[in-house]
């Protein structure tokens, strides 16, 4: 249950003193305890080497409405689990409260709970400092923009005539053909076309361009690569990628590539060699099963996507070892990319009794760090529970479908539209905010804070229903989705065209060409009001340390309304999001200290209604409202001289 009156801790800088500790470091942690909660003492439980150990916290500040307790933790292991034991004190023992409560990442519990949702501090090398402030823009190269040189002579927008034999040429304004097998319809977008439209990204305020695969393949999505040694000539080849990276860097934009470590295409040169000589070097690079290893294993039975066998050291070396490896050769200034997104990372290295996913993640991370001097971001595709895969030594984070996308869908999907989510046999339900908030909090609690805030949040992608179609006729709901995307923890990712309202139902239908000719035409295909909303929110996020680097404290979540705080040592942001009109919701003054000095930060934000007892929030319709004020939190107390570490 979401309740504002509960004690609170999260992994953000306001509550954890060191965001990048080394192994053996002493880190201070603290808990904010409302006066009315009946807590008289706080203890911290850690599990060094797997055995529980308790440290007493000390009261370091007594404010008008709250107490702050602080304790120290020694980072004895690479990942340190901890939780707080809250003692009720004299009042609670007399029946005024609960004498025994655990506080973990999933909230307060009056009973024993497993370690699954313990808070975690990781001492593995941290992600690049720029990443937490980033806003990502995803581009599907075939559908974003053509360059002038790729336009058929005398027929701008017509079908290209220089395409390979597998491709079905299309005009830029043709209807997308819904072929979910091996999509072959090619609209002819290029990397030079992306380069020529970079000012659109600059105008939005994004600073990472994420390109879905650019390697040669036999489909328009290119997740069936035929080589990792070159950029597809259809997209302009290697030179076009380097031109794009150079132009992006001139504008302060990093470029993220997309790599398939789980499989290749069946036309890949490695697989061709494996088929010619199954007992040779390359035959061992792919998974085989059945009698005498006679069957090539493919991704989910799709014959064009044979699965790579990471039990083979030669394959892993070719992918990640040395400047000419697949991962390293494309990274860095003049390489083409600055970071990687890894496709189907949740399946990579896993098949029956073999589970090498962590090995692949660590080796890929090491390659990215070598090639970029630690400045590359590594994000994994993952569509469900990712707690096993992001302890901090491999992927920096995931595409957070489970802890963000799906919950947002359940709150905002139109009552009359029931989409299925990435293969689910049932449509997603439509839920109230209380269940959505619980889902988000539960998924955030199963990974280290640092992994959560370096995961990409998204309201949809090139693989899913577009947000514009998901919400139905009410475009104001798209604005609400954008509000959640750009005010919640994580790295926001915007799929090309979401900012102008491109529709689409699942996969190929959602990969419609960007309607550049509609900009300013007033034909309804380019929603400038929506684009302005995205620009305002992106600018707000980049300007507010609370939004890009603050913690997450739920204040209210029920029905049509969500209210939460993003708290940073410099600034606090109060966010009010509603999917429908609602009467006043009152947040007690005890929970929003400093709100009297709040400043409205979005055009639709009204003045904050602060009364003697609380802050009253109401909405005449779907809304996103943000207020900020300077944080007034106690300073960190020095580590006591008597502290002796973890044992």
N, C-alpha and C positions, 0 to 999 in steps of 0.2 A: 504493500500500500504506500502511495506517495503522500508524505506528510511533511509540512514545512517545519514543524516543531521538533524534529528529530536532531540529535547531534550529527555533525557532518565532517567528513574528511574526503579528499580526493587527492590525486597525484600531482596537482598543479603547483606552481611556485608559491602560492599563498599558504599551502599546507605541507609541502615537502621542501626542505631547504636547499637541496642540491639535485638538479635535474640531470646531471651527467656524472654521477659518482664513479670512482674507480673501485676495484675490488679491495676490500678492507677499509673503505672509507666509513666514517661515522656521519650519519645523516640524521638531522632533526626532523621530527614529524609532529604535527599538532592537530588537535580536534577543537572545533567550535561547538560549544555546548550551550544550548538555550537554558536560561535560568529555570524555566518551568519544567525541565525534563527530569528533575530529581536525581541527577548524577552528583555523587559526592566524592568519587575517586575514579581514576582512569588508569588502566594497565595496558601495556602493549605486549602481544604475544607474537614472537617470531619462531621459526623452526630451523635453526642452523643445523646443517647436516641431517635434517629430518627429525630432530628432537625438539619439542616445544620448550621455549624459554620466555620468562616474563620479566618485564621491566616496568617499574612504576613511573607513571607520568607525573609531572608537577604542575600545579596551577601557576601560570605565568601572567595572567591578566584577568581582572574582573571588570567588565564593562557594565553599562546600565542594564542591558538585557541578556548578556551572555558571558560565559567564561571561556578562556582559552587554556587548554592543557597541552603541554609539550613533553616529548620524550625523545630519546636517541636510539638509533638502530645502527648496528654494525653490519655492513654489507659483506657478510662472511662468505656467502656463495654468490655465483654470478647473478642469480635471481633470488631476491629475498622476499619471502612471503610474510605479511604481517596483518594483524587485525587488532582491534581494541576491545578490551573487556571493561564494560561500564558498570561501576558499583553504585548501587542506589543510594547509599548513605543513610543517615539516621531517619530522614523523612520517609525514604522509600521503605525502610525496614518496618516502619509503623503502618504501612499500607498505603502510603501516598504515591507509590510508584513501583517500579520493578527493580529488585535488588541485583538482578543478574541479566545482563544483556550484552550481546556481541554486536559490534559495528564492523561490517566489512563492505566491500564494494557494492553489494546489493542492498544495503540498508541496515536497519537495526533489527535484531532477532532476540526474542526472549528464551531461546533454546540453543542447544549446540548445533552447529552447522559444519559441513565439510569445508575443506580448504579451497574448493574450486573458485570461490569468489573473494578470496583474500586479496587485499591490496598487494601490489608487487613493485619492487624497485629493481631495475636491471642495471648491471654494471658493464654490459657489453658496449662497445663504441656507439656513440649516439648518432642519429641521423643528421644530415647536414642542417646547419642552423637556419638556412633560408626556407626549409621545407614547410615549417609550421605556419608560415605567413602566406604560403602559396595559394593561388586559385588556378585550377587546371581547366583547360578547354580541350575536349576530345574531338578529333577530326577523323572522319572516315574518308580517306583520300579520294576515292573514286567519286564521291558525292559532294565534295565541298566547293571546288572551283576549278575550271579549266584555265589554262593560260592562253594568251593570244595565239601562240604558236601551235597550240593543239586544236584550235577551232578549224573545222573544214572550210576550205576556201569558198567564199560566196554563200556560205550557209551557217552563220553563227548559231551555235546551239544544236546544230545537226549532228548526226551520228559520225563518229570518227571512223576513218577508213584505214588506220594503221594499227589495228588491234590483232592479237594472236587468234589462232583458229578456234580456240575454245570459247571465245567471247561472243556475246550477242550485242552488237552495237545499239545504242539508244540515243535518242535526242535528249537534250538536257531537261526538257519539259515533258518527257514521256511519263506514263504511269509506271510505277515500279511493279515488276512481275514477282509474284510471291512464290518463290521456289526455295524451300527450306532444305533441299538436298545439297546441291552444290551450286550456289547462285552464279549465274554466268552473264547476267545483264550488266553491261559496262557503260557508264555514262561519260567516262573519259576525263574525270578530274585528275589533276597532276600536282606534283609538289611545287612546281613553279606557280601554279594557280593558287596554292596555299600561300606562297611567299607574297604574291601580289595582293593578297587580302589580309596581310598581317595588321594593317592599320585598324581593321575591324576588331581584332583582339586587343590592340592597344586602347581603342576607344572604350571597350568593355571594362578594361582594367585587369585582365588576366595576365599571368606571368609565366605559365607553363603551357606549352602546346603539346598535347599527347596525340600521336599519330597511331592509329591501328596499323597492322603490318604493312611494310613497304617492299618486302622481298618478292621476287617472281613466284608465281603460283598459277593454279588453274581455276581460280575463282575470284570474284570481285572482293571478297573479304581478306584473302591472302593468308588465312590461318593454315593453309596447306602448302607451305613453302616448298619450292623445288630447289632452292639453294639459299644459304645464308651468306654467300660470298659477294652478292651484288644487289643493288636496288633495281626493282622492276623497270625496264625501259619504258613500259606503258606510262609509268609515273614520272619519267624523265631521267632515270638512271642515277648513278652515284653523284654526278655533278650537280644534279638538281637538289639532292638532299643537302649537299654541302652549301649550295647557294642559300637554301632555306635556313639552315642553321646560322650562317653568317648574318643574314638579314634579321633573323629573330634575335640574335645576341645584340645587334645594334639597337634593338628596341627594348632590351631588358627582358627578353623572353627566353626561357630554357626550352629545349626540345626533348620529349620523352618518346622512346621507341617501344615497340611491342614485340616480344619474342615468344616463340612456342618451344618450351623446354620439354613438354610432355610428348610431343609428336612432331612429325614432319608431314609433308604431302607425299602421296605415293609416286609423284614424279621427281622427288628429291634425288640428287645424285648419290647420296649415301644409300638410300633405299634401293635404287637401281643396282648399285654394286652388291648390296646384300642379296637381292633376288638372283643376280647372276651367279653368286658364289655364297650360298647360305653358310658354308663352313669357313668362310674367309673372315678377314678382319671386320668388315662392315656387317656381316651377318650377325655378329655378336652385339651390334649396336642397337638392335631392335628386339623387342620382346616376342618370344615364340612360346607356344603352349600346345597342349595336346600330345598325342602319341609321338614320341621321338622328336618333340619340339617341331612338329611339322606345320603348325598354324601360326601365321603372323597375327599378333594381337593388335587391334586398332582401338582408337578412342570411341567408346560407346558403340562399337560395332560399325562405325562409318568407315567403309573400305578404303577411302582416299586418305585416311589419317592414321598411318601405322605408328605404334607407340615405341618411344625410345627406351632403351634398357640402361638405366643408370648404374646397374651393377657392374657395367663394363667401365674400367678405369680409362680406357682409351677414348671413349665417348665423352666422359666428363672432362678429360684433359682438353679435348678439341673444343668443348664449349667454354671452358673457364680458365685454362692455364696459359698465360703468356699473352704478349701484345697482339698476336695474330689469332687468338681464340675468338670465337663468335661473340662472346659478351664484351671483350675488351676492345676489339678492333674498331667497333663503331662508336666508341665513347670518347668524349673529350673534344676540345677545340679542334676543328678540322676533321673530326671523326663522323659527325652527322647527328649524334645524340648526346644528351647530357645525363640521362637517366633511363631506366627500363621499367616497363610494366611486364609482368610475366603471366602469360596465358595459361589457364588450367593448372595453376601452381598447386592447388589442393590435390591433384592426382599425380603430379610429377614425381617419379621415383617410387610410386606405389603400385604394386600388383600382387595380389594374393599374399604369399608369405614374405615378400620383399617390401621394406619400407625405408627408403633412402631420401625421403623428402627433406629432412633436416640437413643431410649431407649436401644435397644439391643447393639448398638455400644458403648454407654457410659458404660453399665454394663460389656461388654466384655473387654473394655479398663481397667476398674477398676480391673477386675480379673487378667488381664495380668500384670498390675503394681504391684499388691499385690504379685503375685507369683514370680516375677523377680526383685523386688526392682526397678521398673522403667526401667529395662534394656531390656525388651522385645519389639519387633517391631510387630505392628498389621496392616496388609495390607489387603484391601478388594478387592475382584473381582468386577469389574464394567466395563461394555463394552460400555458405551455411556456417556452422560452428567452427571457428578458426582458432580456438584456444590452444590446440596442440601445436600450432605452427608458427606462432609469433612471440617467442620469448625475448626477442631482441638481438639474437646472434645471426639471424638470416634475413628474411624479408623485414624491411622497416615497418611495413604495415600491409593492409589488404585493401581491396575494393570492398567497402563495408556494406554489402548487400543485406546481410543478416541483421546487423545492429542498427541500420539506418534506412536503407531503401525500402525493405519490406514493411517495417513498421509505419513509415510515412505513407506507403501505398494503402495500408489498412485504415488509415485515418482520412485520407483525402480522395480515395477512389469514389467516383460518382455512384450514387445509390443504384442507378440503372445500368452500370457497366461493371462486369465482374471478370477482371483479367486473371489469367493463370500466370504463375511466376516461375519462369525457367524450368519447365518440365513438370510442374506440380499437376496432379490429376484433378485438383479442386481449385476453384477460384479463391483469391484472397478474400477474407471476410472484411466487413466494414466495422471498425471498432471505435470505442470511445477513447479519449485521450488518456484515461487512467491505465488502460491496458497497453496502449502504445508506449507510454512513459516507462512502465514496468519492463516491457520488452527491451527498450533501448538501454535501460539501466542494467538489466541482467546481462545483456551481451557485452556491455562495456566493462562489466566487473570480471570477466573471465580472461582478460589479457592485461599486461602492464599498461599503465596510463600512457607511457610514451608510445607504445604500439598503437593504442587507440587514436591518439591525436595525430599520428602520422599515417593513418589509414584514410583512403579517399572516400568521402561521403558523396552520394549521388542519388538523384531522384529518378534516374533512368540512364540507360546507356545504348550503344548501338545494338545490343542484344535484347532489349526489352521494349515494352510499350512506352511510347512517349508520354511525358507528363501531361501534355496538352490533351491527348486522347483519354488518359486515365481519369482526369477530373471532369470530363464532359463539357457541357456548354458554358460553364462559369469560369471565365479566364481569371477571375480574382483568386480562384484556388491555385492556379499556377503561381501567382504572386506569393501565396501562403507557402507553397512548396519551396520557392526560392528563398523565402524568409527563413525557413528551417535550415535549408542547405547552408546559408551564409551566416547563421548566428550560432550554430551548434558546433561542438568540438569535431575536429577532423579537418582534412584537406578537401575543400569543395571541388567537385568535378562537374563541369557543365558540358553536356553533349551538344555539339554544334547544332544551332538552330532552335534549341530550347528557349533561348532568349528572345526569339521572335515568334514563338508559338507554332513551330512545325508539328503537325500531328503524325500519328503512325501507330499501328497496332502490331507489336511484336516484330523483332528481328528485321527482316528485309523491308517490311512496310515502314518501319521507323527510320530506314536509311534513305530517305528521300533526298534528292538534290537540293542544295541551298538555293533558294529563289532570289538570286541577286537582282534580277530584273524587276522584282516587285518592290524593292526598296524605294519608298516615296511614291509608289504608283497608286496606293489607296485601294488595291484589289483584295485586301483582307489576308494576304499571305505573309505579310511582314508587319507584325504588331509593334510599332515603335513605342507605344506606351509601355508595353511589357519590357522591351529592351531598355527603356529608361529606368524601369524598376530594378532590373538586374544591375545596371551601371551604378545606381545609387547604393544598392546593398553591397556590391563589391567594394566600392570606395569606402563605405562605412566600415566594413570588416578590416580593410587594410589600415584604416586610421585608428582603430580601437584595439589596444592590446588586450582588453578583456575578451574580445571576440576571437582573436586569432591565438591567444595564449592563456586565456583564463580557465578556471575550473568550471564545474557544472554542478549547480545545486537546484534541484527541483523545488518549487514553491507551491505549485498547484497544477493538477492535471485531472480533468474530469470532462467527459462529454465532448463539447466543441472547443474547449479552452486549454491551452498550455501556458504556464508562466514559469520562468526559470531565471536564475542568476548565473552570469559568467563573471567569476571573481579573479582578479589579477592584483598583484601588489600595488600597481599604480592606479587601477581603475576597476569599477564594478559596472556591469551592464545588466539592466533589468529588461527581459524580453517577454513580450506578451503576444501570443500567436493564437488566432481564432479562425476556425473554418466556417463559422456562421455568427450571426448577431447573437449577443447574449447580454443579460442583465449583469449588474455589478458583481464582481468577485473581489472580496476583501482579503488582502495579505496583511497579517499583523505587523505593526511597526517593529516589533521585536525581530522580525526576519529581514528587514530592509533598512538597517541602520545607515543613515546618510542620504536616504531617498529625498529628504527635503531639499537637497541641493541638486536634484536630478535635472538633466538637460535632455530634451527630446532630440533624437538623432535621425529620424526619418520624416519625410514630408507629411505623412499621415498621422504622425505621433502627436497626440493632444498633450496639453500640460498634465503633469502627474497629479492626480487627486489625492493629496496626502491629508488625512484627518488625524485626530488625536489617537485613534485606536489602530489605524492602519492605512494602507494604500488601496484605493478602490479602482478597479479596472473594469471597463465595459467596452462593448464594440457594437456599432450599428450594422456590421456585416463582416465578411472575411477580412482579416487585418493582420498586419505585422507592425508592432510598435516596439521601439527600443529607446531606453533612457540610459544615460551614463552619469556617474559621479565619481569623485576621487575616493579611493578606498582608504578607510581609516581602520587599519588593523594593527595590532601590537607588533613591535619589533621582535626579531628572533632573540631568544635568550642564549647566552653562550653555553657551550657544553660544560656541565659540571666537572670539576677536577676529580670528583670521586667516581666518575663514570669509568667502568672497566671493560666495556665491550660486551660481546655476545654471550660469554659464559661466566 
